[in-house]
């Protein structure tokens, strides 16, 4: 286990793109309008705990059902690929059900720590040091907290077009990461 600043930045960028907290600002603003106050601290903390727990026990769960990490990483690369396409093309391939209330459930899970994030964490674990992933998760949760706290200000500042540009830019980054993840793990399937 060694700290690697480059790995932390790479993993942090991947998680930032997958979590897409900037892209979910319109959803968060809508939830705030419908339900009043959103508990940013609680939502961020619960999302962080879910992600870290899944990082550590996710692989054991896979072993229990007989799936190796390389297979999961390749499957994860497909999920990232489709998430990236959603972000770049502005289409909806997959979405969770609409949120019923602005509690921990719609924001912490599935908005922040959803299926895409879980798949990504295990895929990243196949390629990067766990300590660097944990640090990247913590850094992302801090960003998530800041964004949740100031979502209304950010929306006003960037406007609809600004949010769209950021979303598309992270989509392209995510697409490149999906290709790299696929290439790095597909050999392991046939080893």
Phi and psi restraints in degrees (value plus and minus 20) as a CYANA .aco file:
   2 UNK   PHI    -155.8  -115.8
   2 UNK   PSI     124.0   164.0
   3 UNK   PHI     -94.4   -54.4
   3 UNK   PSI     112.7   152.7
   4 UNK   PHI    -157.3  -117.3
   4 UNK   PSI      89.3   129.3
   5 UNK   PHI     -78.6   -38.6
   5 UNK   PSI     -60.7   -20.7
   6 UNK   PHI     -83.1   -43.1
   6 UNK   PSI     -62.6   -22.6
   7 UNK   PHI     -82.6   -42.6
   7 UNK   PSI     -63.4   -23.4
   8 UNK   PHI     -79.8   -39.8
   8 UNK   PSI     -64.3   -24.3
   9 UNK   PHI     -84.0   -44.0
   9 UNK   PSI     -66.4   -26.4
  10 UNK   PHI     -80.7   -40.7
  10 UNK   PSI     -72.1   -32.1
  11 UNK   PHI     -82.7   -42.7
  11 UNK   PSI     -60.8   -20.8
  12 UNK   PHI     -80.0   -40.0
  12 UNK   PSI     -62.6   -22.6
  13 UNK   PHI     -85.3   -45.3
  13 UNK   PSI     -62.0   -22.0
  14 UNK   PHI     -80.8   -40.8
  14 UNK   PSI     -70.4   -30.4
  15 UNK   PHI     -83.1   -43.1
  15 UNK   PSI     -59.5   -19.5
  16 UNK   PHI     -80.4   -40.4
  16 UNK   PSI     -62.9   -22.9
  17 UNK   PHI     -87.2   -47.2
  17 UNK   PSI     -61.0   -21.0
  18 UNK   PHI     -91.7   -51.7
  18 UNK   PSI     -65.7   -25.7
  19 UNK   PHI     -82.6   -42.6
  19 UNK   PSI     -58.1   -18.1
  20 UNK   PHI      31.1    71.1
  20 UNK   PSI      30.5    70.5
  21 UNK   PHI     -84.6   -44.6
  21 UNK   PSI     -53.0   -13.0
  22 UNK   PHI     -87.9   -47.9
  22 UNK   PSI     -59.5   -19.5
  23 UNK   PHI     -88.6   -48.6
  23 UNK   PSI     -42.6    -2.6
  24 UNK   PHI    -111.8   -71.8
  24 UNK   PSI     -18.6    21.4
  25 UNK   PHI     -73.8   -33.8
  25 UNK   PSI     -64.7   -24.7
  26 UNK   PHI     -78.1   -38.1
  26 UNK   PSI     -57.9   -17.9
  27 UNK   PHI     -86.3   -46.3
  27 UNK   PSI     -64.7   -24.7
  28 UNK   PHI     -82.7   -42.7
  28 UNK   PSI     -63.1   -23.1
  29 UNK   PHI     -82.6   -42.6
  29 UNK   PSI     -62.1   -22.1
  30 UNK   PHI     -82.6   -42.6
  30 UNK   PSI     -63.6   -23.6
  31 UNK   PHI     -82.8   -42.8
  31 UNK   PSI     -60.4   -20.4
  32 UNK   PHI     -83.8   -43.8
  32 UNK   PSI     -59.8   -19.8
  33 UNK   PHI     -84.6   -44.6
  33 UNK   PSI     -64.0   -24.0
  34 UNK   PHI     -92.1   -52.1
  34 UNK   PSI     -60.0   -20.0
  35 UNK   PHI    -136.6   -96.6
  35 UNK   PSI     -15.7    24.3
  36 UNK   PHI      60.9   100.9
  36 UNK   PSI    -145.5  -105.5
  37 UNK   PHI     -92.0   -52.0
  37 UNK   PSI     118.6   158.6
  38 UNK   PHI    -132.6   -92.6
  38 UNK   PSI     109.2   149.2
  39 UNK   PHI    -101.8   -61.8
  39 UNK   PSI      68.2   108.2
  40 UNK   PHI     -79.8   -39.8
  40 UNK   PSI     -61.8   -21.8
  41 UNK   PHI     -82.1   -42.1
  41 UNK   PSI     -70.5   -30.5
  42 UNK   PHI     -83.5   -43.5
  42 UNK   PSI     -66.1   -26.1
  43 UNK   PHI     -80.8   -40.8
  43 UNK   PSI     -64.2   -24.2
  44 UNK   PHI     -86.0   -46.0
  44 UNK   PSI     -66.1   -26.1
  45 UNK   PHI     -82.0   -42.0
  45 UNK   PSI     -67.0   -27.0
  46 UNK   PHI     -83.3   -43.3
  46 UNK   PSI     -62.6   -22.6
  47 UNK   PHI     -80.5   -40.5
  47 UNK   PSI     -63.5   -23.5
  48 UNK   PHI     -81.8   -41.8
  48 UNK   PSI     -63.8   -23.8
  49 UNK   PHI     -83.2   -43.2
  49 UNK   PSI     -65.6   -25.6
  50 UNK   PHI     -77.3   -37.3
  50 UNK   PSI     -66.8   -26.8
  51 UNK   PHI     -84.8   -44.8
  51 UNK   PSI     -64.6   -24.6
  52 UNK   PHI     -87.7   -47.7
  52 UNK   PSI     -62.9   -22.9
  53 UNK   PHI     -80.7   -40.7
  53 UNK   PSI     -65.2   -25.2
  54 UNK   PHI     -84.7   -44.7
  54 UNK   PSI     -54.9   -14.9
  55 UNK   PHI     -78.8   -38.8
  55 UNK   PSI     -59.8   -19.8
  56 UNK   PHI    -105.9   -65.9
  56 UNK   PSI     -55.4   -15.4
  57 UNK   PHI    -123.4   -83.4
  57 UNK   PSI     -28.9    11.1
  58 UNK   PHI     -79.7   -39.7
  58 UNK   PSI     -62.3   -22.3
  59 UNK   PHI     -85.4   -45.4
  59 UNK   PSI     -59.1   -19.1
  60 UNK   PHI     -84.0   -44.0
  60 UNK   PSI     -58.8   -18.8
  61 UNK   PHI     -81.2   -41.2
  61 UNK   PSI     -61.3   -21.3
  62 UNK   PHI     -83.5   -43.5
  62 UNK   PSI     -65.2   -25.2
  63 UNK   PHI     -80.1   -40.1
  63 UNK   PSI     -57.2   -17.2
  64 UNK   PHI     -80.3   -40.3
  64 UNK   PSI     -56.7   -16.7
  65 UNK   PHI    -119.9   -79.9
  65 UNK   PSI     -11.9    28.1
  66 UNK   PHI      58.8    98.8
  66 UNK   PSI      15.2    55.2
  67 UNK   PHI    -136.7   -96.7
  67 UNK   PSI     110.6   150.6
  68 UNK   PHI    -105.1   -65.1
  68 UNK   PSI     143.0   183.0
  69 UNK   PHI     -84.0   -44.0
  69 UNK   PSI     -56.6   -16.6
  70 UNK   PHI     -81.8   -41.8
  70 UNK   PSI     -62.7   -22.7
  71 UNK   PHI     -82.1   -42.1
  71 UNK   PSI     -63.0   -23.0
  72 UNK   PHI     -86.1   -46.1
  72 UNK   PSI     -58.8   -18.8
  73 UNK   PHI     -85.1   -45.1
  73 UNK   PSI     -60.6   -20.6
  74 UNK   PHI     -84.8   -44.8
  74 UNK   PSI     -64.2   -24.2
  75 UNK   PHI     -80.7   -40.7
  75 UNK   PSI     -61.5   -21.5
  76 UNK   PHI     -81.3   -41.3
  76 UNK   PSI     -56.7   -16.7
  77 UNK   PHI     -84.2   -44.2
  77 UNK   PSI     -54.1   -14.1
  78 UNK   PHI     -87.8   -47.8
  78 UNK   PSI     -61.4   -21.4
  79 UNK   PHI     -81.4   -41.4
  79 UNK   PSI     -65.5   -25.5
  80 UNK   PHI     -82.1   -42.1
  80 UNK   PSI     -60.2   -20.2
  81 UNK   PHI     -77.8   -37.8
  81 UNK   PSI     -67.9   -27.9
  82 UNK   PHI     -91.2   -51.2
  82 UNK   PSI     -54.9   -14.9
  83 UNK   PHI     -81.9   -41.9
  83 UNK   PSI     -62.4   -22.4
  84 UNK   PHI     -82.7   -42.7
  84 UNK   PSI     -62.6   -22.6
  85 UNK   PHI     -80.6   -40.6
  85 UNK   PSI     -61.1   -21.1
  86 UNK   PHI     -77.8   -37.8
  86 UNK   PSI     -65.7   -25.7
  87 UNK   PHI     -87.9   -47.9
  87 UNK   PSI     -62.4   -22.4
  88 UNK   PHI     -93.5   -53.5
  88 UNK   PSI     -66.5   -26.5
  89 UNK   PHI    -109.5   -69.5
  89 UNK   PSI     -30.4     9.6
  90 UNK   PHI      49.0    89.0
  90 UNK   PSI      10.5    50.5
  91 UNK   PHI    -128.8   -88.8
  91 UNK   PSI     145.8   185.8
  92 UNK   PHI    -136.1   -96.1
  92 UNK   PSI      87.5   127.5
  93 UNK   PHI    -110.8   -70.8
  93 UNK   PSI     -61.9   -21.9
  94 UNK   PHI    -163.3  -123.3
  94 UNK   PSI     115.7   155.7
  95 UNK   PHI    -166.6  -126.6
  95 UNK   PSI     123.4   163.4
  96 UNK   PHI     -92.4   -52.4
  96 UNK   PSI     147.6   187.6
  97 UNK   PHI     -80.6   -40.6
  97 UNK   PSI     137.9   177.9
  98 UNK   PHI     -84.0   -44.0
  98 UNK   PSI     124.2   164.2
  99 UNK   PHI     -92.7   -52.7
  99 UNK   PSI     120.0   160.0
 100 UNK   PHI    -110.6   -70.6
 100 UNK   PSI     -53.5   -13.5
 101 UNK   PHI    -168.2  -128.2
 101 UNK   PSI     141.7   181.7
 102 UNK   PHI    -109.9   -69.9
 102 UNK   PSI      31.1    71.1
 103 UNK   PHI    -118.8   -78.8
 103 UNK   PSI    -181.5  -141.5
 104 UNK   PHI     -80.9   -40.9
 104 UNK   PSI     -58.9   -18.9
 105 UNK   PHI     -76.3   -36.3
 105 UNK   PSI     -76.3   -36.3
 106 UNK   PHI     -94.4   -54.4
 106 UNK   PSI     -47.7    -7.7
 107 UNK   PHI    -109.8   -69.8
 107 UNK   PSI     -77.8   -37.8
 108 UNK   PHI     -84.4   -44.4
 108 UNK   PSI     -64.6   -24.6
 109 UNK   PHI    -159.6  -119.6
 109 UNK   PSI     102.3   142.3
 110 UNK   PHI    -121.1   -81.1
 110 UNK   PSI     -21.0    19.0
 111 UNK   PHI     -80.6   -40.6
 111 UNK   PSI     -69.0   -29.0
 112 UNK   PHI    -110.9   -70.9
 112 UNK   PSI     -78.0   -38.0
 113 UNK   PHI    -122.8   -82.8
 113 UNK   PSI      47.2    87.2
 114 UNK   PHI    -115.6   -75.6
 114 UNK   PSI    -187.5  -147.5
 115 UNK   PHI     -79.6   -39.6
 115 UNK   PSI     -61.5   -21.5
 116 UNK   PHI     -82.5   -42.5
 116 UNK   PSI     -61.7   -21.7
 117 UNK   PHI     -85.6   -45.6
 117 UNK   PSI     -63.8   -23.8
 118 UNK   PHI     -82.1   -42.1
 118 UNK   PSI     -66.6   -26.6
 119 UNK   PHI     -80.7   -40.7
 119 UNK   PSI     -64.0   -24.0
 120 UNK   PHI     -81.3   -41.3
 120 UNK   PSI     -63.6   -23.6
 121 UNK   PHI     -77.9   -37.9
 121 UNK   PSI     -66.9   -26.9
 122 UNK   PHI     -89.9   -49.9
 122 UNK   PSI     -54.0   -14.0
 123 UNK   PHI     -85.3   -45.3
 123 UNK   PSI     -62.1   -22.1
 124 UNK   PHI     -85.9   -45.9
 124 UNK   PSI     -55.8   -15.8
 125 UNK   PHI     -81.8   -41.8
 125 UNK   PSI     -47.4    -7.4
 126 UNK   PHI     -91.6   -51.6
 126 UNK   PSI     -37.8     2.2
 127 UNK   PHI    -140.5  -100.5
 127 UNK   PSI     -42.2    -2.2
 128 UNK   PHI    -145.3  -105.3
 128 UNK   PSI     139.8   179.8
 129 UNK   PHI     -86.6   -46.6
 129 UNK   PSI     117.3   157.3
 130 UNK   PHI     -78.4   -38.4
 130 UNK   PSI     -61.4   -21.4
 131 UNK   PHI     -80.6   -40.6
 131 UNK   PSI     -58.7   -18.7
 132 UNK   PHI     -89.4   -49.4
 132 UNK   PSI     -55.0   -15.0
 133 UNK   PHI     -86.8   -46.8
 133 UNK   PSI     -63.3   -23.3
 134 UNK   PHI     -81.0   -41.0
 134 UNK   PSI     -64.0   -24.0
 135 UNK   PHI     -82.6   -42.6
 135 UNK   PSI     -62.3   -22.3
 136 UNK   PHI     -82.9   -42.9
 136 UNK   PSI     -58.1   -18.1
 137 UNK   PHI     -82.4   -42.4
 137 UNK   PSI     -68.1   -28.1
 138 UNK   PHI     -80.1   -40.1
 138 UNK   PSI     -65.0   -25.0
 139 UNK   PHI     -81.7   -41.7
 139 UNK   PSI     -61.2   -21.2
 140 UNK   PHI     -86.4   -46.4
 140 UNK   PSI     -57.9   -17.9
 141 UNK   PHI     -85.7   -45.7
 141 UNK   PSI     -55.7   -15.7
 142 UNK   PHI     -83.4   -43.4
 142 UNK   PSI     -64.3   -24.3
 143 UNK   PHI     -82.8   -42.8
 143 UNK   PSI     -63.9   -23.9
 144 UNK   PHI     -77.5   -37.5
 144 UNK   PSI     -65.8   -25.8
 145 UNK   PHI     -79.2   -39.2
 145 UNK   PSI     -67.6   -27.6
 146 UNK   PHI     -81.5   -41.5
 146 UNK   PSI     -64.1   -24.1
 147 UNK   PHI     -85.4   -45.4
 147 UNK   PSI     -63.8   -23.8
 148 UNK   PHI     -80.8   -40.8
 148 UNK   PSI     -62.2   -22.2
 149 UNK   PHI     -84.6   -44.6
 149 UNK   PSI     -55.6   -15.6
 150 UNK   PHI    -138.6   -98.6
 150 UNK   PSI      10.6    50.6
 151 UNK   PHI     -79.8   -39.8
 151 UNK   PSI     -60.5   -20.5
 152 UNK   PHI     -84.9   -44.9
 152 UNK   PSI     -62.6   -22.6
 153 UNK   PHI     -84.2   -44.2
 153 UNK   PSI     -63.1   -23.1
 154 UNK   PHI     -83.4   -43.4
 154 UNK   PSI     -62.1   -22.1
 155 UNK   PHI     -82.3   -42.3
 155 UNK   PSI     -63.2   -23.2
 156 UNK   PHI     -84.9   -44.9
 156 UNK   PSI     -62.1   -22.1
 157 UNK   PHI     -86.9   -46.9
 157 UNK   PSI     -67.5   -27.5
 158 UNK   PHI    -104.0   -64.0
 158 UNK   PSI     -51.8   -11.8
 159 UNK   PHI      52.9    92.9
 159 UNK   PSI     152.7   192.7
 160 UNK   PHI     -83.5   -43.5
 160 UNK   PSI     -62.0   -22.0
 161 UNK   PHI     -86.2   -46.2
 161 UNK   PSI     -61.2   -21.2
 162 UNK   PHI     -82.0   -42.0
 162 UNK   PSI     -64.0   -24.0
 163 UNK   PHI     -82.9   -42.9
 163 UNK   PSI     -59.2   -19.2
 164 UNK   PHI     -83.3   -43.3
 164 UNK   PSI     -62.8   -22.8
 165 UNK   PHI     -83.9   -43.9
 165 UNK   PSI     -64.9   -24.9
 166 UNK   PHI     -82.4   -42.4
 166 UNK   PSI     -63.6   -23.6
 167 UNK   PHI     -80.3   -40.3
 167 UNK   PSI     -65.0   -25.0
 168 UNK   PHI     -87.6   -47.6
 168 UNK   PSI     -59.6   -19.6
 169 UNK   PHI     -82.2   -42.2
 169 UNK   PSI     -64.8   -24.8
 170 UNK   PHI     -89.4   -49.4
 170 UNK   PSI     -46.8    -6.8
 171 UNK   PHI     -82.9   -42.9
 171 UNK   PSI     -62.6   -22.6
 172 UNK   PHI     -85.6   -45.6
 172 UNK   PSI     -62.7   -22.7
 173 UNK   PHI     -80.2   -40.2
 173 UNK   PSI     -64.7   -24.7
 174 UNK   PHI     -83.5   -43.5
 174 UNK   PSI     -58.0   -18.0
 175 UNK   PHI     -82.3   -42.3
 175 UNK   PSI     -64.9   -24.9
 176 UNK   PHI     -83.0   -43.0
 176 UNK   PSI     -59.6   -19.6
 177 UNK   PHI     -86.5   -46.5
 177 UNK   PSI     -59.3   -19.3
 178 UNK   PHI     -80.7   -40.7
 178 UNK   PSI     -62.8   -22.8
 179 UNK   PHI     -84.0   -44.0
 179 UNK   PSI     -64.1   -24.1
 180 UNK   PHI     -83.5   -43.5
 180 UNK   PSI     -62.9   -22.9
 181 UNK   PHI     -82.6   -42.6
 181 UNK   PSI     -62.4   -22.4
 182 UNK   PHI     -82.9   -42.9
 182 UNK   PSI     -69.9   -29.9
 183 UNK   PHI     -81.6   -41.6
 183 UNK   PSI     -58.2   -18.2
 184 UNK   PHI     -92.4   -52.4
 184 UNK   PSI     -42.4    -2.4
 185 UNK   PHI    -133.9   -93.9
 185 UNK   PSI     -36.6     3.4
 186 UNK   PHI     -84.9   -44.9
 186 UNK   PSI     -51.2   -11.2
 187 UNK   PHI     -84.4   -44.4
 187 UNK   PSI     -55.6   -15.6
 188 UNK   PHI     -84.9   -44.9
 188 UNK   PSI     -41.3    -1.3
 189 UNK   PHI     -89.9   -49.9
 189 UNK   PSI     -50.6   -10.6
 190 UNK   PHI    -124.8   -84.8
 190 UNK   PSI     -14.1    25.9
